[in-house]
Amino acid sequence: MDMTKEDFVYFSDEIKSCNRLFLSDRSNNFLKWIEFISRSAEHILDKGSQVYRARVCEKSLEPIEKEGMKPIKNLGSEGRANAYNINMLYLASTVDTAIAEVRPSLSEPVTVAEFNIKQDLRIFDFARLSYQDGTHVMVELFNQDSELGVGKEDNLYLLRYISQQFSKPYSQRDQRREYLPTQVIAEYIKSIGFDGLCYQSQFLSHDGSDYKSGVNYVLFDLDSADPVNCSVWKIEKQIIATKLISGLQRYR
């Protein structure tokens, strides 16, 4: 069972422009492919693992209370993975990633809470699949019995492309529409028994030795992790890296 980027684009266009609840056969087949490929995308986030969540301080230098570091149930908000009013817990693999995701201003104080994972969680791992040198993925590519399998590089390419959609930056104006496909994918992953998903942060990538160094987690159950301590941080220096994407053009 193979899919291509064109199948995902079709699914995305349908979700954003035509249908939301009752999808075409082609889009339903795309979701079934997500389930088909899920064994190769699964990893366990172990009980006792430490992950992080950041929020800009409401009062200068005073850390946010424990209760304020988790989303409020039935709060009318939405995100990359959660539809309106269906709250999920967004966490990060490192302190730096958590801080970067809230986009604080220079020297603005940020509360970072360390969360403890309360039980083993099944995670659909887009981050590992987007990591170009991930050993496990390379093994899967050459294992004829796996869902990825020999000659099925399109599967891996598509999973990496979907991962990019979870981390791709959007303007405030475009977010509500552009988040729709990833919200549906996340809800489908939840429906087939996963406890959450993870994807590569748009701000911090892996450091070359560990793909988990710049990863965002989305846990479907707000009570699957609890904050155990917190600290206050700030950004001391911002570095801007640029890359020329088109040559010099003379105005007429």
C-alpha angles and dihedrals in degrees: 000000000000134000134186137207088264090062091054092048090051091049091048094049092049093049093048100041115017122018135014109173106020109045133190121263090255093055092044089052089053090055091047087054089056088058092044092054095041098098090062091047098049128108132162120242098209126233108260095029116145120231132163143233127189134200129178108252115259091208121036112270093345112119118235114255120256093255090055095057094072126063116259112247115251091012107155100243137111139202145173093300106018126071121222112302093000100107125204132182114254114200138164135222095233140026092245092053092049091051094046092053093061091051099220122191119251110291092001108144116246128191112222117193124196110224125205119216107232100203140003108289130203107228127192098222114212090157095064090047091052092051103101096208098039105145095208092053092050089053090050091052091060097039108097091199095057127092089247095045134160113318094014099105088134088070092056093043091052093049090051090050092051089049089056090055090058092054101033113119118240133184120252088252094056101037100090093054099037094048093059098087094048090045090056092045091051092049090049091050088051091050093056093057107272121138095211147324138240135209139179115277116246089221105045124031128193116292095234096263104055124032090201093068094092106027133135121210126204114197116195095209115062089207097055091091134027133200112249103177141354143205137188121245139173137195111251099183135015120207122200118202118194135192127193110237100175134027128252113289124196117227117234 
